[in-house]
Amino acid sequence: MNNDPELNGKYLGTITEDFVKVSENLKEASYQIRDRGFSEYPIFPISKQEVSIGQVLIKAKELENVWNYSASFLDEFVQREVVEADRIDVFKEAYKNPDEFCCLFVIDQEFTNFVFIPYPED
């Protein structure tokens, strides 16, 4: 559940460039998910195609972004068996401070994994 070294080349540039455009929206959504008691573990699935996990938050091209962003949380990932029930503690240990990092679940043809990206500083 760490940032995958394979991500560094092909994906990190496009994800980071896109993330800057949507980071404020994702940070606010993360806060709302936690503040309203839905989960302490917000997760934002991102993909270039539509996916059926989470609720659509920002569609591609909406904010001059390339990726689609959805909002979800740990419970949905456990229900869908993306995170195995016996690995919840491992996930929680690896999860980074949601006030400082965004937990993205990158879904693409050649790469699917959790990635933690720091929110830009003001």
Secondary structure, DSSP 8 states (H G I E B T S, - for coil): ----TTHHHHTHHHHHHHHHHHHHHHHHHHHHHHHTTS-S-EEEEEESS--SSSEEEE-TTTTS-SSEEEEEEHHHHHHTTSS-GGGHHHHHHH---TTTEEEEEEE-SS-EEEEEEE----
